[in-house]
């Protein structure tokens, strides 16, 4: 027979926990009892944990057939069924009718982050007996929640530690409502994560709901520190607590289960209360993982006065230190201020934002940053961006950067002036080589640069290149307007050179002042005049350099020789002396040279008029003093007819040592022996042209035995030339008394090599051996002639015993009678002897390759 049955459905109001799982209440409740929610512990949620809003009721016989199905929204149910043993199943708060034909063994409950009411279930075998009454009253049924409740109470003990977030991880996405106590899925794809709860401060409390997750027991775990990721089942549920301590990002892993060690089961209708205190950040406890991210850029490497200048190789650095952490970390850069059209991240256009990965989680990561508008303006000069790093569990940290950019112009100056900048954002000056570099920062309005010459220099102009080929402005003040974020301009100064050729050109120039810039015409050979059998050619040089200077240190007498626009300029140093400057063509050949006589001396004011009427200098050319006890009074030595000098002896008696001189590389002092020249003809090195190209080489004669192939030549010149120093003699049977200064004359402007007749009337007065002979040059007027001997190859013959002064006479003119002896290898020099027997002044006809001093006369 059929029985009418009343069932009162009552909610089980108890939860389980890790430490105390509460038993299910079985108290009977009368049919008429109203079911209400019992008071609950305060949680962070507003979920209704007690209400039953709907239910699906199934009464099934032993064969699994549904005998009774009801979907209702009340908790009181009346139905009729035969007495017997039945399986009763109830699915509560599923929000819909599942239908009579539902396969309950396969019915899955889906995880929700938030619940209005909790899903509940009941499954129990029930016996319905016959009753003498009309109604069978069943005991109240306690449905169970199909979720677990995870409550946490967090405390960070260190004062400098701050809680950041908590999150329940590895939560089943679905669970079978009537699966019983079977194991949960081992497939990670069947799991999801609970929402991340952001925290602040050092304390926090809250709760999560999750579907049951039975992951079993690991009996090998005996200590709670072993309950970590290394030992846990892959799909075990756990609580991730994030905190920071200084710059360190901490991750604490708390695995759920029925105990603190081996159990990883999270059961339905259980309440797990977790009271967690974070004691430290010691990563020796493998439940604690930490990483530190140091995020910085190097824009300030280009910071000048608080502004950054453009550099395409700025970098963003992310330095990672990981402890027990293997979290994947991604980054995002967002441009918050500036023109993002000109911003590149790691050589890629950014377009306001860019996502990137941290490729080295345990070390340095860097990415190129390039912010490069063509010109920085007030509107685009501020670059601001934010970098956000997010680990794989969603914990994020942000870093903000802000820089003010500026255009920069470098104003370069060499010696001779300075530059100042105004109307700019910032300026600074630093040394650069021998000059200065002034940096001026500005935006689109630019700035004003002002050049100021110093000392004996003059401002030439502003140039766009270091070669001074593109003139920008010749005004000292230059209003610079940027066309690019970086520019270099060059302020050119030049020495206000003192011209040495204002009264004519010559092969020797007197430079009277120390530390002074001088110049002369370097397109003219000598005085540039045609003389007998000599025709000058215009010089076309490209560079100049000092070939030798007296002393032991370079650049003390003459320095900074330069060629420009047909002129050679140079500076005198801090020491008096002599030097030779050479002019070179494009092939590197010396095509002419000039003697620089650095001496505080004006020949005109100290001139001496001899009995002959000739006006002589009071010293030999190249002499630095008239104190004839000093070796430098002997002056320089010249081979007859050549324009280039050799140094005087080092002492007043030594015949072997030349005075100290510093020679340029490739122009060291040398002696040319024609027979050893190695050329096709020994005479190839015995030309005027060869002498010009080798101004520091003594050109010796060519001597051969009678039986040898070649003929001896007792001259430095193979084709004898009687007119080199201006004497107009054209044959070897007379000596003309007429002479004009030639282009090979070694004397300064306005002076020339004397003729023998210019010495007429001089008389020997006395001698001061080994220094000088004193003569009367006009009446009782006296002057001293140094006795420095004659220089040949490497020796100063008779140094300290006699002196010789060259004349321009190409042959030997006898003293007193003026009778002549002609020979193409001879020349006339005035001879001053210190010997007492005889003691005389005369002329000699020594070979032209010998070198003697010269005392010039006014033209």
C-alpha positions in Angstrom: 0.0 0.0 0.0 1.1 3.5 -0.4 2.2 5.6 2.5 2.0 9.4 2.8 5.3 10.7 4.1 6.4 14.0 5.5 10.1 15.0 5.5 11.5 18.0 7.2 14.8 19.1 5.6 17.1 20.8 8.1 20.5 22.3 7.4 23.5 20.9 9.2 25.0 23.9 10.8 28.5 22.6 11.6 31.9 22.7 9.7 35.0 20.7 9.9 38.5 22.2 10.5 42.1 21.1 10.5 42.3 20.8 14.3 38.7 20.0 15.2 36.2 18.5 12.9 32.7 19.0 14.4 30.3 16.0 14.2 27.0 16.3 12.3 24.0 17.0 14.6 21.2 14.4 14.4 18.6 16.2 16.7 15.0 15.5 15.7 12.9 18.4 14.7 9.1 18.4 14.6 7.4 18.6 11.2 6.1 22.0 12.1 9.6 23.4 13.0 10.7 26.4 11.2 14.3 26.2 9.9 16.5 29.3 10.5 20.1 30.2 10.1 22.2 29.8 13.1 24.6 32.6 14.1 28.0 32.4 12.4 31.5 33.5 13.0 32.2 36.9 11.4 33.9 36.4 7.9 34.9 38.7 5.2 32.0 37.6 3.0 28.3 38.0 3.0 27.5 34.5 1.7 24.4 33.0 3.2 25.7 29.7 4.6 22.3 28.4 6.0 19.5 29.1 3.6 18.0 26.5 1.4 16.4 28.2 -1.5 15.6 25.2 -3.7 16.1 21.5 -3.8 16.0 18.5 -6.2 14.7 15.5 -4.3 15.2 12.0 -5.6 13.9 8.7 -4.0 15.5 5.8 -5.8 14.8 2.0 -5.4 17.5 -0.6 -5.2 17.6 -0.9 -9.0 18.4 2.8 -9.3 15.0 3.8 -10.7 13.6 7.1 -9.6 10.5 6.4 -7.6 9.8 10.0 -6.6 11.3 13.2 -8.0 10.3 16.6 -6.7 11.8 20.1 -7.4 10.6 22.5 -4.8 11.5 25.8 -3.1 10.3 24.8 0.4 11.9 22.6 2.9 8.7 20.5 3.6 7.9 17.7 1.3 4.9 15.3 1.1 4.9 12.3 -1.2 3.5 8.8 -1.5 5.5 5.6 -2.0 5.3 1.9 -1.2 7.2 0.9 1.9 10.7 -0.3 1.3 14.4 0.5 1.4 15.3 3.5 -0.8 18.3 5.6 -1.7 17.5 9.3 -1.0 19.5 12.0 -2.8 19.0 15.7 -2.5 20.8 18.4 -4.5 20.1 21.8 -2.8 20.7 25.3 -4.0 21.6 24.3 -7.5 19.2 27.0 -8.7 17.2 24.9 -11.2 15.4 21.7 -11.7 17.7 18.9 -12.7 14.8 16.7 -13.9 13.7 13.3 -13.1 16.0 11.6 -15.6 19.2 13.4 -14.5 22.2 11.1 -14.2 23.2 12.2 -10.7 26.4 10.2 -10.7 27.7 12.6 -13.4 26.3 15.8 -12.1 29.1 18.4 -11.6 29.0 21.4 -9.5 31.0 24.3 -10.9 33.3 26.4 -8.7 32.2 30.0 -8.1 34.3 32.7 -6.5 31.2 34.2 -4.9 28.1 32.4 -3.6 24.7 33.8 -2.6 23.8 30.4 -1.2 26.1 27.4 -0.8 25.4 24.2 -2.9 24.4 21.4 -0.6 23.8 17.7 -0.9 22.4 14.6 0.9 22.8 10.9 0.0 21.6 8.3 2.4 19.8 4.9 2.3 16.3 5.2 4.0 13.8 2.6 5.1 10.1 3.6 4.8 8.0 1.3 6.9 4.3 0.7 7.1 2.6 2.9 9.6 -0.7 2.4 11.5 -1.4 6.0 10.9 -2.1 7.8 7.7 1.2 9.7 7.6 4.8 8.4 8.1 6.9 11.1 9.8 10.6 10.8 8.8 13.3 12.4 11.0 14.7 15.8 9.8 17.3 15.5 7.1 20.6 17.4 7.5 21.9 18.4 4.1 25.6 19.1 3.9 27.4 22.0 2.3 29.3 20.8 -0.8 32.0 23.4 -0.2 34.9 23.7 2.2 35.4 27.0 4.0 39.0 28.2 4.4 39.4 30.9 7.0 42.7 32.7 7.5 44.0 35.0 10.2 47.3 36.4 9.1 49.9 38.3 11.2 53.3 39.6 10.0 55.6 39.7 13.1 58.6 41.7 11.8 57.8 45.4 12.0 59.2 46.1 8.5 57.1 43.4 6.9 53.9 44.3 5.1 51.2 41.9 3.9 50.3 42.4 0.2 47.9 39.7 -0.8 46.5 36.2 -0.1 45.2 33.8 -2.7 43.8 30.3 -2.7 45.4 28.3 -5.4 44.7 25.0 -7.2 41.0 25.0 -6.6 38.9 22.3 -8.5 37.0 23.9 -11.3 34.2 21.3 -10.9 33.3 18.4 -8.6 30.9 15.5 -8.8 28.1 16.2 -6.3 27.6 12.5 -5.5 31.2 11.3 -5.9 31.5 10.3 -2.3 35.1 10.2 -1.0 36.8 9.2 -4.2 40.1 10.9 -5.1 40.1 14.2 -7.0 41.4 14.7 -10.5 45.2 14.7 -11.1 44.9 16.8 -14.2 46.1 20.4 -13.6 43.7 21.6 -16.3 40.8 20.7 -14.0 41.9 23.3 -11.5 41.7 27.1 -11.2 42.6 29.8 -8.7 40.6 31.7 -6.3 40.6 35.5 -6.4 43.6 37.4 -5.1 42.7 39.4 -2.0 44.9 42.5 -1.7 46.1 43.3 1.8 47.8 46.2 3.6 49.4 46.4 7.0 50.6 43.5 9.1 47.3 41.8 9.9 44.5 40.4 7.8 41.6 38.0 8.1 39.2 36.5 5.6 37.9 33.3 4.0 37.5 31.4 0.8 35.0 28.7 -0.3 36.2 25.9 -2.5 34.9 22.6 -3.8 36.3 19.5 -2.1 39.8 18.4 -3.2 40.9 15.0 -1.9 44.6 14.7 -2.8 45.4 12.0 -0.3 48.1 11.5 2.3 51.9 11.6 1.9 53.2 9.5 4.8 56.8 10.5 4.2 56.2 14.0 5.5 56.9 14.1 9.3 57.6 17.8 9.8 55.4 20.7 8.9 58.3 22.4 7.1 58.3 19.5 4.7 54.7 20.3 3.6 55.9 22.3 0.6 55.8 22.3 -3.1 58.6 19.7 -3.4 56.6 17.1 -1.5 52.9 18.1 -2.1 50.8 16.4 -4.8 50.8 18.5 -8.0 47.1 19.4 -7.6 47.0 20.0 -3.9 45.2 23.2 -2.8 47.3 25.8 -1.1 47.2 29.3 0.2 49.7 31.8 -1.2 50.5 34.7 1.0 52.4 37.6 -0.5 54.3 40.1 1.6 57.2 42.6 1.2 60.1 43.3 3.5 62.0 46.3 2.1 62.7 45.5 -1.5 62.2 41.8 -1.1 59.0 40.2 -2.4 58.0 37.2 -0.2 55.8 34.2 -1.0 54.6 31.9 1.8 53.1 28.6 0.8 50.6 27.0 3.1 49.2 23.7 1.9 45.7 22.6 3.1 44.7 19.3 4.6 43.4 17.6 7.7 46.7 18.1 9.5 49.9 20.2 9.4 52.1 17.5 7.9 51.0 14.6 5.7 47.4 15.1 4.8 46.4 17.0 1.7 42.6 16.3 1.7 40.1 19.2 1.7 36.7 17.8 2.4 33.2 19.1 1.8 31.3 20.7 4.6 34.5 21.3 6.6 35.7 24.6 8.0 39.5 24.9 8.0 40.7 27.7 10.3 44.3 28.9 9.6 46.0 31.1 12.2 49.2 32.0 10.4 52.1 34.1 11.8 54.9 35.1 9.4 57.9 35.1 11.7 60.7 36.0 9.2 61.9 35.8 5.6 64.4 33.0 6.1 64.3 31.1 2.8 66.0 28.1 4.5 62.4 27.2 5.2 61.4 26.0 1.8 57.8 27.0 2.4 59.1 30.5 2.0 60.2 31.9 -1.3 61.5 35.3 -2.1 62.7 37.4 -4.9 64.0 40.9 -5.1 63.7 43.1 -8.1 65.9 46.1 -8.5 64.4 48.2 -11.3 66.3 51.2 -12.5 67.4 53.0 -15.7 70.6 54.7 -16.6 69.3 58.0 -18.0 71.1 59.8 -15.3 74.4 58.6 -16.8 73.7 61.4 -19.3 72.5 63.8 -16.7 74.0 67.3 -17.0 72.7 69.8 -14.5 69.5 67.9 -13.9 68.7 67.4 -17.5 69.2 64.2 -19.6 70.6 64.4 -23.1 69.8 62.0 -25.9 71.5 58.7 -26.1 70.1 55.7 -28.1 71.7 53.3 -25.7 70.0 54.1 -22.5 68.8 50.9 -20.8 66.2 49.7 -18.3 67.7 47.3 -15.9 65.8 44.7 -13.9 68.2 42.9 -11.5 66.6 39.8 -10.0 67.6 37.9 -6.9 65.6 34.7 -6.4 65.5 32.5 -3.2 63.5 29.3 -3.5 61.5 31.0 -6.3 61.1 30.1 -9.9 58.1 32.2 -10.6 57.8 33.5 -14.2 57.8 37.3 -14.2 56.5 39.5 -16.9 56.7 43.3 -17.3 54.8 46.1 -18.8 56.1 49.5 -19.6 53.6 52.4 -20.0 54.6 55.8 -21.2 52.7 58.3 -19.0 54.2 61.5 -20.3 56.1 62.4 -23.4 55.7 61.8 -27.1 55.4 58.0 -27.3 55.8 58.1 -31.1 59.5 58.6 -30.5 59.9 56.1 -27.7 61.4 52.7 -28.4 61.6 49.8 -26.0 64.4 47.4 -26.8 64.6 48.7 -30.4 60.9 48.3 -30.9 58.2 51.0 -31.2 56.4 51.2 -28.0 53.0 52.9 -28.9 52.3 54.0 -25.3 52.9 50.5 -23.7 55.0 47.4 -24.2 54.8 44.0 -22.6 58.0 42.0 -22.0 59.3 39.0 -20.2 62.0 38.8 -17.6 64.4 36.5 -19.4 66.8 36.0 -16.5 64.9 35.4 -13.3 68.1 35.0 -11.3 70.2 37.8 -12.6 70.4 40.9 -14.6 68.0 41.9 -17.4 68.4 44.9 -19.5 66.4 46.5 -22.3 67.3 49.4 -24.5 65.4 52.6 -24.1 65.4 55.2 -26.8 63.5 58.4 -26.5 64.5 60.5 -29.5 62.4 63.4 -30.8 64.4 65.3 -33.4 64.3 68.3 -31.0 63.3 68.4 -27.4 60.7 71.0 -26.8 59.0 72.3 -23.7 56.1 70.0 -24.6 57.9 66.8 -25.2 60.9 67.1 -22.9 59.4 65.4 -19.9 59.6 61.6 -20.3 57.7 59.7 -17.6 56.9 56.0 -17.7 55.8 53.2 -15.3 57.2 49.7 -15.2 55.0 47.0 -13.7 56.4 43.6 -12.9 53.8 40.8 -12.4 54.7 37.3 -11.3 52.8 34.3 -12.5 50.5 34.4 -9.5 49.5 38.0 -10.3 51.5 39.9 -7.6 52.5 43.2 -9.2 54.8 45.9 -8.3 55.1 49.2 -10.1 58.1 51.6 -10.5 57.7 55.1 -11.8 60.4 57.0 -13.7 60.6 60.6 -14.8 63.3 62.5 -16.6 63.6 65.9 -18.1 65.3 65.9 -21.5 67.2 68.7 -23.2 69.0 69.4 -26.4 72.7 69.8 -26.0 75.2 71.8 -28.1 78.9 71.3 -27.5 81.0 74.4 -28.3 84.6 73.4 -28.8 87.5 75.8 -28.5 91.2 75.4 -29.2 93.8 77.5 -27.6 93.3 81.2 -27.8 89.8 81.9 -26.5 86.8 80.8 -24.5 83.1 80.4 -24.9 80.3 81.4 -22.6 76.6 80.4 -22.9 73.5 82.2 -21.7 69.7 82.0 -22.2 70.1 78.3 -21.7 68.9 75.7 -19.2 72.3 74.8 -18.0 75.9 75.2 -19.0 79.2 73.7 -18.0 82.8 73.8 -19.3 85.5 71.1 -19.2 89.0 70.6 -20.6 89.3 69.0 -23.9 92.8 68.4 -25.3 94.5 71.7 -25.5 91.2 73.6 -25.4 87.8 73.7 -23.8 84.4 72.1 -24.4 81.4 74.1 -23.3 78.1 72.2 -23.0 74.9 74.3 -23.3 71.5 72.7 -22.7 68.3 74.2 -24.2 64.9 73.5 -25.6 63.5 74.6 -28.9 64.3 78.3 -28.2 68.0 77.6 -28.2 70.7 79.7 -26.5 73.3 82.3 -27.1 77.0 81.4 -27.4 79.6 84.1 -27.1 83.2 83.7 -28.0 86.0 85.8 -26.5 89.6 85.8 -27.7 92.5 85.9 -25.3 96.0 87.3 -25.4 97.3 87.7 -28.9 94.5 85.7 -30.5 91.6 86.9 -32.6 88.2 85.3 -33.1 87.7 83.9 -36.6 84.2 82.4 -36.6 81.8 79.7 -35.6 82.1 76.5 -37.7 79.9 73.4 -38.1 82.9 71.1 -38.4 86.3 70.5 -36.7 88.1 71.1 -40.0 86.7 74.7 -40.1 85.2 74.2 -43.6 81.6 75.2 -42.9 81.3 78.7 -41.5 78.2 79.4 -39.5 78.8 82.9 -38.3 81.7 85.3 -38.0 80.0 87.2 -35.2 81.3 86.6 -31.7 77.8 86.1 -30.4 75.9 83.3 -32.0 72.2 82.5 -31.4 72.1 78.7 -31.6 68.7 77.2 -32.5 68.7 73.4 -32.4 67.8 71.4 -35.4 68.7 68.2 -33.7 69.0 67.0 -30.1 72.7 67.0 -30.2 75.1 69.3 -32.1 78.8 70.2 -32.1 80.1 73.6 -33.2 83.6 75.0 -33.2 84.8 78.4 -32.2 87.9 79.2 -34.2 90.6 81.5 -32.9 93.9 82.4 -34.6 97.0 84.0 -33.3 97.3 87.6 -34.4 100.5 86.7 -36.2 103.3 89.1 -36.6 104.4 89.0 -40.2 108.1 88.7 -40.7 107.9 89.5 -44.4 106.4 92.9 -44.3 109.6 94.4 -45.7 110.4 91.5 -48.0 111.1 87.8 -48.1 114.3 85.9 -47.3 115.7 82.6 -46.2 116.3 83.8 -42.7 113.9 85.6 -40.4 114.8 87.2 -37.1 112.1 86.5 -34.4 112.8 88.9 -31.6 110.1 88.1 -29.1 109.6 84.9 -27.1 106.2 83.1 -26.9 105.0 85.0 -30.0 103.3 83.9 -33.1 104.9 84.8 -36.4 104.3 84.1 -40.0 105.9 84.6 -43.4 105.2 84.1 -47.1 105.9 80.5 -48.0 105.3 80.7 -51.7 108.5 82.6 -52.4 112.0 81.2 -52.7 114.4 83.4 -50.8 113.9 87.0 -51.9 112.1 85.8 -55.0 114.4 87.8 -57.4 116.0 86.8 -60.6 119.8 87.0 -60.5 122.5 85.9 -62.8 121.8 82.3 -63.9 119.1 81.9 -61.2 115.4 82.1 -61.7 113.1 81.5 -58.7 109.9 79.3 -59.0 106.7 79.7 -57.0 106.4 77.3 -54.1 103.3 75.1 -53.7 103.4 73.4 -50.3 100.8 71.7 -48.2 102.4 71.4 -44.8 105.3 72.7 -42.7 107.3 71.4 -39.8 110.3 72.1 -37.7 113.3 70.3 -39.0 115.7 71.1 -36.2 116.1 73.5 -33.4 119.0 74.2 -31.0 119.0 72.8 -27.5 118.1 69.4 -26.0 114.3 69.8 -25.9 111.9 70.2 -28.7 109.4 73.1 -28.9 111.5 75.3 -26.7 112.9 77.5 -29.5 110.2 77.1 -32.2 106.9 75.2 -32.1 103.5 74.7 -33.8 104.7 75.3 -37.3 101.8 75.3 -39.7 101.0 76.0 -43.3 97.9 77.7 -44.5 96.9 79.8 -47.5 100.5 80.1 -48.7 102.0 81.2 -45.4 103.9 79.4 -42.7 103.2 80.4 -39.1 105.0 79.3 -36.0 105.4 80.3 -32.4 108.6 81.0 -30.6 109.2 79.2 -27.4 110.6 80.3 -24.0 114.3 79.9 -25.1 116.4 81.8 -27.5 118.1 79.8 -30.3 118.0 78.8 -33.9 115.7 76.5 -35.9 115.0 75.5 -39.5 111.4 75.1 -40.7 110.7 73.0 -43.8 107.9 73.3 -46.4 106.6 70.0 -47.8 104.6 69.1 -50.9 101.8 66.5 -51.1 104.2 63.7 -51.6 106.1 64.6 -48.4 109.1 66.1 -50.1 110.9 69.1 -48.6 110.7 71.8 -51.3 112.2 74.7 -49.3 113.3 75.6 -45.8 113.9 78.8 -43.7 116.2 79.6 -40.9 114.5 81.1 -37.8 116.9 83.2 -35.7 115.2 83.6 -32.4 117.2 86.4 -30.8 116.4 89.8 -29.2 118.4 91.6 -31.8 117.9 94.4 -34.3 120.8 94.4 -36.8 120.1 97.9 -37.9 120.6 99.5 -34.5 123.8 97.5 -33.8 125.2 97.8 -37.3 128.9 98.6 -37.9 130.1 100.6 -40.9 133.5 99.3 -42.1 136.2 101.3 -43.8 135.0 100.1 -47.1 131.6 101.8 -46.5 129.9 98.4 -46.1 127.5 98.2 -43.2 128.0 94.9 -41.3 126.1 93.2 -38.6 128.0 93.2 -35.3 127.8 89.4 -35.1 127.8 86.3 -37.3 124.4 85.1 -38.6 122.8 82.8 -36.0 124.9 84.1 -33.1 123.0 84.5 -29.9 125.5 86.8 -28.2 128.5 89.0 -28.9 130.3 87.6 -25.9 132.9 85.7 -27.9 133.8 83.6 -24.9 130.5 81.8 -25.5 130.3 79.1 -28.2 126.9 80.5 -29.3 128.8 83.7 -30.5 130.3 81.7 -33.4 127.0 81.6 -35.2 125.9 79.0 -37.7 128.0 77.4 -40.5 127.2 77.3 -44.2 128.6 75.4 -47.1 129.5 78.0 -49.8 126.4 78.7 -52.0 123.9 76.9 -49.8 121.1 78.6 -47.8 120.7 76.1 -44.9 122.9 76.3 -41.8 124.6 73.8 -39.5 125.1 74.2 -35.7 128.2 75.8 -34.2 130.7 73.8 -32.1 129.7 72.8 -28.6 132.7 74.5 -27.0 135.3 77.0 -28.0 138.0 74.4 -28.5 136.3 71.0 -29.1 136.7 70.1 -32.8 134.4 67.0 -32.8 131.2 67.9 -31.0 128.4 70.0 -32.5 126.2 72.1 -30.3 123.0 70.3 -29.2 120.1 70.2 -31.5 116.8 68.3 -31.8 116.1 67.0 -35.2 112.8 65.9 -36.8 112.4 62.3 -37.7 113.8 61.7 -41.1 115.9 64.9 -41.0 118.6 63.9 -38.5 122.0 65.4 -39.2 123.8 63.3 -41.8 126.8 63.5 -44.2 126.3 62.6 -47.9 129.3 60.9 -49.5 128.6 60.7 -53.3 130.7 57.7 -53.8 128.6 55.8 -51.3 125.2 57.2 -52.5 124.1 53.9 -54.2 122.7 55.8 -57.1 123.3 55.2 -60.7 125.7 58.1 -60.8 127.5 59.4 -57.7 126.8 62.9 -59.0 123.0 62.4 -58.6 123.3 63.7 -55.0 125.4 66.7 -56.0 122.7 69.1 -57.2 121.1 72.2 -55.9 117.8 70.4 -56.0 119.1 67.6 -53.8 120.5 70.2 -51.3 117.1 71.8 -51.0 115.4 68.5 -50.3 118.0 67.6 -47.6 118.7 70.8 -45.7 120.1 69.0 -42.6 122.6 66.9 -44.6 126.3 68.0 -45.1 127.1 67.4 -48.8 130.7 66.2 -49.1 132.9 66.1 -52.1 133.5 63.2 -54.5 137.1 62.0 -54.5 138.3 59.1 -56.6 141.7 57.6 -57.6 143.0 58.2 -61.1 142.3 54.6 -62.0 138.6 54.7 -60.9 135.7 55.2 -63.3 134.6 58.6 -61.9 136.2 62.0 -61.7 136.9 63.6 -58.4 134.9 66.8 -57.6 136.1 68.9 -54.6 132.8 70.6 -54.3 129.4 69.7 -53.0 128.0 70.6 -56.4 128.8 68.6 -59.5 128.0 71.3 -61.9 129.9 74.3 -60.4 127.7 77.4 -60.0 129.6 80.7 -59.3 126.5 82.8 -58.9 124.7 81.0 -56.0 125.3 83.8 -53.5 124.7 86.6 -56.0 128.1 87.4 -57.5 127.6 88.1 -61.2 130.8 86.4 -62.3 130.1 84.3 -65.3 133.6 82.8 -66.1 136.6 81.6 -64.2 139.0 84.2 -65.4 137.7 87.1 -63.4 135.8 87.9 -60.2 133.2 90.6 -60.6 132.9 93.2 -57.9 129.2 93.4 -58.5 126.8 91.2 -56.5 123.1 91.1 -55.9 121.3 89.1 -53.3 120.1 85.8 -54.7 117.4 83.3 -53.7 120.1 81.1 -52.0 121.5 83.9 -49.9 121.1 82.9 -46.2 121.0 86.4 -44.7 117.8 88.1 -43.3 115.6 90.6 -45.1 117.7 93.7 -46.1 121.0 91.9 -45.6 123.2 89.8 -47.8 126.5 87.8 -48.0 129.4 90.3 -48.3 132.0 90.5 -51.1 135.8 90.4 -50.3 136.1 94.1 -51.0 133.6 94.9 -48.2 136.3 93.8 -45.7 138.9 96.2 -47.2 140.8 98.3 -44.5 140.3 96.0 -41.5 143.3 95.5 -39.3 144.2 92.9 -36.7 144.5 94.4 -33.2 144.9 91.4 -30.9 143.7 87.9 -30.2 142.1 86.2 -27.2 142.8 82.6 -27.7 140.9 80.4 -28.0 137.9 82.7 -28.4 138.3 85.6 -30.8 140.5 88.0 -32.8 139.9 91.7 -32.3 140.1 93.9 -35.4 139.9 97.6 -36.3 137.0 97.8 -38.8 136.9 101.6 -39.2 139.7 103.7 -37.7 140.0 102.9 -34.1 136.6 101.2 -33.8 136.9 97.5 -32.9 134.9 94.4 -33.2 135.6 90.8 -32.4 135.7 87.9 -34.8 135.1 84.4 -33.2 137.7 81.8 -34.0 135.5 78.8 -34.6 137.4 77.2 -37.4 135.9 75.5 -40.4 133.3 72.8 -40.3 133.8 69.7 -42.6 131.5 66.7 -42.2 131.9 66.0 -38.5 134.8 68.2 -37.4 135.4 71.9 -36.7 138.9 72.2 -38.0 141.1 74.7 -36.1 138.4 75.6 -33.6 139.9 78.0 -31.1 142.8 78.8 -33.5 141.5 80.7 -36.4 138.3 82.0 -37.8 136.9 82.2 -41.3 134.0 84.4 -42.7 132.6 83.5 -46.1 132.2 86.0 -48.9 130.2 85.6 -52.1 133.3 85.5 -54.3 133.3 82.2 -56.2 137.1 82.1 -56.7 140.1 83.0 -54.6 140.9 86.7 -54.3 144.4 87.3 -52.7 144.4 89.6 -49.7 146.2 92.9 -50.3 147.0 92.6 -54.0 143.5 91.5 -54.8 145.1 89.3 -57.4 142.9 86.3 -58.2 143.4 82.6 -58.7 140.7 80.9 -60.5 139.4 77.4 -59.9 135.9 76.1 -60.1 136.2 74.5 -56.7 137.6 77.5 -54.8 136.0 80.5 -53.1 137.0 83.4 -51.0 136.8 83.5 -47.2 138.4 86.1 -44.9 140.9 84.4 -42.6 141.5 85.5 -39.0 144.5 83.8 -37.3 145.4 83.8 -33.6 148.9 82.7 -34.4 151.7 85.0 -33.3 154.0 84.0 -36.2 152.6 85.2 -38.4 149.5 86.9 -37.1 147.5 88.2 -40.0 144.2 88.7 -41.7 144.0 87.3 -45.2 141.9 85.4 -47.7 141.8 81.7 -48.3 140.6 79.5 -51.2 139.4 76.5 -49.4 137.0 74.1 -51.1 133.4 75.2 -51.5 132.1 72.1 -49.6 133.6 73.4 -46.4 131.3 75.3 -44.0 132.0 78.6 -42.4 130.1 81.4 -40.6 128.9 84.5 -42.4 128.7 88.1 -41.2 126.0 89.8 -43.4 126.1 93.3 -44.8 123.2 95.6 -45.5 121.9 95.5 -49.0 
